[in-house]
Amino acid sequence: MPVPASITVSSAVSRGATYSGPLPVERLADVTAAGISLLAAPEVSLRFSRERGHATVHLNVSAACELRCERCEATYAWPLALAPALRLVDSDAAEQASLADADPVRVEDDELVPARVVEQEILLNLPVVSRCPACEAALAEEEPESAQAPTHRPFAALLKRS
């Protein structure tokens, strides 16, 4: 089935529903507001299930973003291929409890908006410092020199005492 604007979670989990298809870029306002350009509509797949007693959605996102290199300011394509399994929770307590063994996604009033989940996953998986492949390679060449520099270990003497 195509990806709807909103999904009733209890029904989707009980049926083991799967939704897949392109997610229109217009639905991803937070991504564009963050200054990220998507080169095409992301291909999305959501598969709902119950695992170990918890409602879960397996998300697959395939997208390409256009980023600006912070070193040389050139634009370049950044491919994204995401496949997280997300636990669907409906309260702060359930969210906190699931943090140890799963990535929680908050569900309000039994409704999940796929675009919001996809936006969060895209934004969480972008590089912290955006660098094009040429600048990344240049930095990798410079790095071995700094890796060989002696390390200052101010607490090494304390380790010897114990």
VOVO-591676 format. One record per residue: residue number from 0; x, y, z of N, C-alpha, C, O in turn. Coordinates in steps of 0.2 Angstrom, whole numbers, always signed. Layout:
<nodes>
<NUM; <X; Y; Z>; <X; Y; Z>; <X; Y; Z>; <X; Y; Z>>
...
</nodes>
This chain:
<nodes>
<0; <+4; -6; +0>; <+0; +0; +0>; <+4; +6; +0>; <+10; +6; +3>>
<1; <+2; +12; -3>; <+6; +18; -3>; <+6; +21; +4>; <+2; +19; +8>>
<2; <+11; +25; +5>; <+12; +28; +12>; <+7; +33; +13>; <+7; +38; +9>>
<3; <+2; +32; +18>; <-3; +37; +19>; <+0; +43; +23>; <+6; +43; +26>>
<4; <-4; +48; +24>; <-2; +54; +28>; <-2; +53; +36>; <+2; +55; +39>>
<5; <-6; +48; +38>; <-7; +46; +45>; <-9; +39; +45>; <-13; +36; +41>>
<6; <-6; +35; +50>; <-8; +28; +51>; <-10; +27; +58>; <-8; +29; +63>>
<7; <-16; +23; +58>; <-18; +21; +65>; <-14; +15; +67>; <-14; +9; +64>>
<8; <-10; +16; +72>; <-5; +11; +74>; <-8; +4; +77>; <-5; -1; +74>>
<9; <-13; +4; +81>; <-16; -2; +83>; <-18; -6; +78>; <-17; -12; +78>>
<10; <-21; -3; +73>; <-24; -7; +67>; <-18; -10; +63>; <-18; -16; +61>>
<11; <-13; -5; +62>; <-7; -7; +57>; <-3; -13; +61>; <-1; -18; +57>>
<12; <-2; -13; +67>; <+2; -18; +71>; <-2; -24; +71>; <+1; -30; +69>>
<13; <-9; -24; +72>; <-13; -30; +72>; <-13; -34; +66>; <-13; -40; +65>>
<14; <-13; -30; +60>; <-13; -33; +53>; <-6; -34; +51>; <-6; -38; +46>>
<15; <-1; -32; +54>; <+6; -33; +51>; <+6; -29; +45>; <+9; -31; +40>>
<16; <+3; -23; +45>; <+3; -19; +38>; <+10; -17; +36>; <+14; -16; +40>>
<17; <+10; -16; +29>; <+16; -14; +26>; <+14; -8; +21>; <+10; -9; +17>>
<18; <+18; -3; +22>; <+16; +3; +17>; <+23; +5; +14>; <+28; +5; +17>>
<19; <+23; +6; +7>; <+29; +8; +4>; <+28; +12; -2>; <+22; +12; -5>>
<20; <+33; +16; -4>; <+32; +21; -10>; <+36; +27; -8>; <+39; +28; -3>>
<21; <+35; +32; -13>; <+39; +38; -12>; <+35; +42; -7>; <+29; +42; -7>>
<22; <+39; +46; -3>; <+36; +51; +1>; <+37; +58; -2>; <+42; +60; -2>>
<23; <+31; +61; -3>; <+32; +68; -6>; <+36; +73; -2>; <+35; +73; +4>>
<24; <+41; +76; -5>; <+45; +81; -2>; <+41; +86; +2>; <+43; +89; +7>>
<25; <+35; +88; -1>; <+31; +93; +3>; <+29; +91; +10>; <+28; +95; +14>>
<26; <+29; +85; +11>; <+27; +82; +18>; <+33; +83; +23>; <+32; +82; +29>>
<27; <+39; +84; +20>; <+45; +84; +24>; <+47; +91; +26>; <+53; +93; +24>>
<28; <+43; +95; +28>; <+44; +103; +30>; <+50; +104; +34>; <+54; +108; +33>>
<29; <+51; +100; +39>; <+57; +101; +44>; <+63; +100; +41>; <+68; +103; +43>>
<30; <+64; +95; +36>; <+70; +94; +33>; <+72; +100; +28>; <+77; +102; +29>>
<31; <+67; +102; +25>; <+68; +108; +20>; <+69; +114; +25>; <+73; +119; +23>>
<32; <+66; +115; +30>; <+67; +121; +35>; <+74; +121; +38>; <+77; +126; +40>>
<33; <+77; +115; +39>; <+84; +114; +41>; <+89; +116; +36>; <+95; +115; +37>>
<34; <+87; +117; +30>; <+91; +119; +24>; <+94; +113; +21>; <+99; +114; +17>>
<35; <+91; +108; +21>; <+93; +102; +18>; <+88; +101; +11>; <+82; +101; +12>>
<36; <+92; +100; +6>; <+88; +99; -1>; <+88; +92; -2>; <+93; +88; -2>>
<37; <+82; +89; -3>; <+82; +82; -6>; <+82; +82; -13>; <+78; +86; -16>>
<38; <+86; +78; -16>; <+86; +78; -24>; <+80; +74; -27>; <+79; +76; -33>>
<39; <+77; +70; -23>; <+70; +67; -26>; <+66; +65; -20>; <+69; +65; -14>>
<40; <+60; +63; -21>; <+56; +60; -15>; <+59; +54; -12>; <+61; +49; -16>>
<41; <+60; +54; -6>; <+63; +48; -3>; <+58; +42; -4>; <+52; +42; -3>>
<42; <+61; +36; -5>; <+58; +30; -5>; <+57; +27; +2>; <+62; +26; +5>>
<43; <+51; +25; +4>; <+50; +24; +11>; <+46; +17; +11>; <+42; +16; +7>>
<44; <+48; +13; +16>; <+44; +7; +18>; <+43; +7; +25>; <+48; +8; +29>>
<45; <+37; +5; +27>; <+36; +4; +35>; <+32; -2; +35>; <+27; -4; +32>>
<46; <+35; -7; +40>; <+32; -13; +41>; <+31; -14; +48>; <+35; -13; +53>>
<47; <+24; -14; +50>; <+22; -15; +57>; <+22; -22; +60>; <+20; -26; +56>>
<48; <+24; -23; +66>; <+23; -29; +69>; <+23; -29; +77>; <+24; -23; +79>>
<49; <+23; -34; +80>; <+23; -35; +87>; <+29; -39; +89>; <+29; -45; +87>>
<50; <+34; -36; +92>; <+40; -40; +94>; <+42; -40; +101>; <+42; -35; +104>>
<51; <+42; -46; +104>; <+44; -46; +111>; <+38; -42; +115>; <+40; -39; +120>>
<52; <+32; -42; +113>; <+27; -39; +116>; <+26; -31; +115>; <+22; -28; +118>>
<53; <+30; -29; +111>; <+30; -22; +109>; <+28; -20; +102>; <+31; -24; +98>>
<54; <+24; -15; +101>; <+23; -13; +94>; <+29; -10; +91>; <+33; -6; +94>>
<55; <+31; -12; +85>; <+37; -10; +82>; <+35; -8; +75>; <+31; -11; +71>>
<56; <+39; -4; +72>; <+39; -2; +65>; <+46; -3; +62>; <+51; +0; +65>>
<57; <+47; -6; +57>; <+53; -7; +53>; <+53; -2; +48>; <+49; -3; +43>>
<58; <+57; +3; +48>; <+57; +8; +43>; <+63; +7; +38>; <+69; +6; +40>>
<59; <+62; +8; +32>; <+67; +9; +27>; <+67; +15; +23>; <+61; +17; +21>>
<60; <+72; +19; +23>; <+72; +25; +19>; <+78; +25; +14>; <+84; +24; +17>>
<61; <+77; +27; +8>; <+82; +28; +3>; <+81; +35; +0>; <+76; +36; -3>>
<62; <+86; +39; +1>; <+85; +46; -1>; <+92; +49; -3>; <+97; +46; -1>>
<63; <+92; +54; -6>; <+99; +58; -8>; <+97; +65; -6>; <+93; +68; -8>>
<64; <+102; +68; -2>; <+102; +75; +0>; <+107; +78; -3>; <+112; +76; -5>>
<65; <+106; +85; -4>; <+111; +89; -7>; <+114; +93; -1>; <+110; +97; +2>>
<66; <+120; +92; +1>; <+123; +96; +6>; <+128; +101; +4>; <+131; +100; -2>>
<67; <+130; +105; +8>; <+135; +110; +6>; <+141; +109; +11>; <+141; +108; +17>>
<68; <+147; +108; +8>; <+153; +106; +11>; <+155; +112; +16>; <+155; +118; +13>>
<69; <+157; +111; +22>; <+158; +117; +26>; <+166; +119; +26>; <+168; +124; +28>>
<70; <+169; +115; +22>; <+176; +117; +21>; <+177; +121; +14>; <+180; +126; +14>>
<71; <+175; +118; +9>; <+176; +122; +2>; <+169; +125; +0>; <+169; +128; -5>>
<72; <+163; +124; +3>; <+157; +126; +1>; <+154; +124; -5>; <+149; +127; -8>>
<73; <+157; +119; -8>; <+154; +115; -14>; <+148; +111; -12>; <+147; +109; -6>>
<74; <+143; +110; -16>; <+137; +106; -15>; <+139; +99; -17>; <+142; +98; -22>>
<75; <+136; +94; -14>; <+137; +87; -16>; <+131; +83; -14>; <+128; +85; -9>>
<76; <+130; +77; -17>; <+125; +73; -15>; <+127; +68; -9>; <+133; +66; -9>>
<77; <+123; +67; -4>; <+124; +63; +1>; <+119; +58; +1>; <+113; +59; +3>>
<78; <+121; +51; +0>; <+115; +46; +0>; <+114; +44; +7>; <+118; +43; +11>>
<79; <+108; +42; +8>; <+105; +40; +14>; <+102; +33; +13>; <+97; +32; +9>>
<80; <+104; +28; +17>; <+100; +21; +16>; <+99; +20; +24>; <+104; +17; +27>>
<81; <+93; +20; +26>; <+92; +19; +33>; <+87; +13; +34>; <+83; +12; +30>>
<82; <+88; +10; +39>; <+84; +4; +41>; <+83; +3; +48>; <+85; -3; +51>>
<83; <+81; +7; +52>; <+80; +6; +59>; <+74; +3; +61>; <+69; +3; +57>>
<84; <+74; -1; +66>; <+68; -4; +69>; <+66; +0; +75>; <+70; +1; +80>>
<85; <+60; +3; +75>; <+58; +8; +80>; <+52; +5; +85>; <+48; +3; +82>>
<86; <+53; +6; +91>; <+48; +4; +96>; <+43; +10; +96>; <+45; +15; +98>>
<87; <+36; +8; +96>; <+31; +13; +96>; <+29; +13; +103>; <+26; +9; +106>>
<88; <+29; +19; +106>; <+27; +20; +113>; <+22; +26; +113>; <+22; +30; +109>>
<89; <+18; +26; +119>; <+13; +31; +120>; <+14; +35; +126>; <+9; +39; +128>>
<90; <+19; +35; +130>; <+20; +38; +136>; <+27; +40; +137>; <+32; +37; +134>>
<91; <+28; +45; +142>; <+35; +46; +144>; <+38; +40; +147>; <+44; +39; +146>>
<92; <+35; +37; +151>; <+37; +31; +155>; <+39; +25; +150>; <+45; +22; +151>>
<93; <+35; +24; +145>; <+37; +19; +140>; <+43; +21; +136>; <+47; +17; +134>>
<94; <+43; +27; +135>; <+49; +30; +131>; <+55; +29; +135>; <+60; +26; +132>>
<95; <+55; +31; +141>; <+61; +30; +145>; <+63; +23; +146>; <+69; +21; +146>>
<96; <+58; +18; +147>; <+60; +11; +148>; <+63; +8; +142>; <+66; +3; +143>>
<97; <+61; +10; +136>; <+63; +7; +130>; <+70; +10; +128>; <+73; +7; +123>>
<98; <+72; +15; +131>; <+79; +18; +128>; <+85; +13; +129>; <+89; +13; +125>>
<99; <+84; +8; +134>; <+90; +4; +135>; <+91; -1; +129>; <+96; -3; +128>>
<100; <+85; -3; +126>; <+86; -8; +121>; <+82; -7; +114>; <+82; -11; +110>>
<101; <+80; -1; +113>; <+77; +1; +107>; <+76; +8; +106>; <+77; +12; +111>>
<102; <+75; +10; +100>; <+74; +17; +98>; <+67; +18; +98>; <+63; +16; +94>>
<103; <+64; +22; +103>; <+57; +24; +103>; <+55; +29; +99>; <+58; +34; +97>>
<104; <+49; +29; +97>; <+45; +34; +93>; <+38; +35; +97>; <+35; +30; +98>>
<105; <+37; +41; +98>; <+31; +43; +102>; <+25; +43; +97>; <+25; +46; +92>>
<106; <+20; +40; +99>; <+14; +39; +96>; <+8; +43; +100>; <+7; +42; +106>>
<107; <+5; +48; +97>; <+0; +52; +100>; <-7; +50; +98>; <-8; +49; +92>>
<108; <-12; +48; +102>; <-19; +46; +100>; <-19; +41; +95>; <-23; +41; +91>>
<109; <-14; +36; +96>; <-14; +30; +91>; <-13; +31; +84>; <-14; +27; +80>>
<110; <-11; +37; +83>; <-9; +40; +76>; <-2; +41; +75>; <+2; +44; +79>>
<111; <+1; +38; +69>; <+8; +39; +68>; <+8; +43; +61>; <+5; +41; +56>>
<112; <+12; +48; +61>; <+13; +52; +54>; <+19; +50; +52>; <+25; +52; +54>>
<113; <+19; +46; +46>; <+26; +43; +43>; <+31; +49; +42>; <+37; +48; +42>>
<114; <+28; +55; +39>; <+33; +60; +37>; <+37; +62; +43>; <+43; +64; +42>>
<115; <+34; +63; +49>; <+38; +65; +55>; <+43; +60; +57>; <+49; +62; +58>>
<116; <+42; +54; +56>; <+47; +49; +58>; <+52; +49; +53>; <+58; +49; +55>>
<117; <+51; +49; +47>; <+56; +50; +41>; <+60; +56; +42>; <+66; +56; +41>>
<118; <+57; +62; +44>; <+61; +68; +45>; <+66; +67; +50>; <+72; +69; +50>>
<119; <+63; +64; +56>; <+68; +63; +62>; <+74; +59; +60>; <+79; +60; +62>>
<120; <+72; +53; +56>; <+78; +49; +55>; <+83; +52; +50>; <+89; +51; +50>>
<121; <+80; +56; +45>; <+85; +59; +40>; <+89; +64; +44>; <+95; +64; +43>>
<122; <+86; +68; +48>; <+90; +73; +52>; <+95; +70; +57>; <+100; +73; +57>>
<123; <+93; +65; +60>; <+98; +61; +64>; <+104; +58; +61>; <+109; +57; +64>>
<124; <+103; +56; +54>; <+108; +53; +51>; <+112; +57; +46>; <+116; +54; +42>>
<125; <+111; +64; +46>; <+116; +68; +42>; <+122; +69; +46>; <+123; +68; +52>>
<126; <+128; +70; +42>; <+134; +71; +46>; <+134; +77; +50>; <+131; +82; +49>>
<127; <+138; +77; +56>; <+138; +83; +60>; <+142; +88; +57>; <+140; +94; +57>>
<128; <+147; +87; +53>; <+151; +92; +49>; <+151; +89; +42>; <+153; +84; +40>>
<129; <+148; +93; +38>; <+147; +91; +31>; <+153; +93; +27>; <+155; +99; +26>>
<130; <+156; +87; +24>; <+162; +88; +20>; <+161; +84; +14>; <+159; +78; +14>>
<131; <+163; +87; +8>; <+162; +84; +2>; <+168; +78; +1>; <+172; +78; +5>>
<132; <+167; +73; -3>; <+172; +68; -4>; <+179; +70; -4>; <+184; +68; -2>>
<133; <+180; +76; -8>; <+187; +78; -9>; <+190; +81; -3>; <+196; +80; -2>>
<134; <+186; +85; +1>; <+189; +88; +7>; <+190; +82; +12>; <+194; +82; +16>>
<135; <+185; +77; +12>; <+186; +71; +17>; <+193; +68; +15>; <+196; +66; +20>>
<136; <+194; +67; +9>; <+201; +63; +7>; <+207; +68; +9>; <+212; +65; +11>>
<137; <+206; +74; +8>; <+212; +79; +10>; <+213; +78; +18>; <+219; +78; +20>>
<138; <+207; +78; +22>; <+208; +78; +29>; <+211; +71; +31>; <+215; +71; +36>>
<139; <+209; +66; +27>; <+212; +59; +29>; <+219; +59; +28>; <+223; +55; +31>>
<140; <+222; +62; +23>; <+229; +63; +21>; <+233; +66; +27>; <+238; +65; +28>>
<141; <+230; +71; +29>; <+233; +75; +35>; <+233; +72; +41>; <+237; +73; +46>>
<142; <+228; +68; +43>; <+227; +65; +49>; <+233; +60; +52>; <+234; +60; +58>>
<143; <+236; +56; +48>; <+241; +52; +50>; <+247; +55; +54>; <+249; +53; +59>>
<144; <+248; +61; +52>; <+253; +65; +56>; <+251; +67; +63>; <+255; +66; +67>>
<145; <+245; +69; +63>; <+242; +70; +70>; <+241; +64; +74>; <+242; +65; +80>>
<146; <+240; +58; +71>; <+239; +52; +75>; <+245; +50; +78>; <+245; +46; +83>>
<147; <+251; +52; +75>; <+258; +50; +78>; <+260; +54; +83>; <+265; +52; +87>>
<148; <+257; +60; +84>; <+260; +64; +89>; <+259; +61; +96>; <+254; +58; +98>>
<149; <+264; +63; +101>; <+263; +60; +108>; <+257; +63; +111>; <+255; +68; +110>>
<150; <+254; +58; +115>; <+248; +60; +119>; <+250; +62; +126>; <+253; +59; +129>>
<151; <+247; +68; +128>; <+248; +70; +134>; <+243; +67; +139>; <+237; +67; +138>>
<152; <+245; +63; +144>; <+241; +59; +148>; <+242; +62; +156>; <+246; +59; +159>>
<153; <+238; +67; +158>; <+240; +70; +164>; <+238; +65; +170>; <+241; +67; +176>>
<154; <+234; +60; +169>; <+232; +56; +175>; <+236; +49; +175>; <+234; +45; +179>>
<155; <+241; +48; +170>; <+245; +42; +170>; <+248; +41; +177>; <+249; +35; +178>>
<156; <+251; +45; +180>; <+254; +44; +186>; <+250; +41; +192>; <+252; +37; +196>>
<157; <+243; +43; +191>; <+238; +41; +196>; <+237; +33; +195>; <+236; +30; +200>>
<158; <+237; +31; +189>; <+236; +24; +187>; <+242; +20; +190>; <+241; +14; +192>>
<159; <+248; +22; +190>; <+254; +19; +192>; <+253; +18; +200>; <+256; +13; +202>>
<160; <+250; +22; +203>; <+250; +22; +211>; <+245; +16; +213>; <+246; +14; +218>>
<161; <+240; +15; +209>; <+235; +10; +211>; <+236; +3; +210>; <+233; -1; +211>>
</nodes>
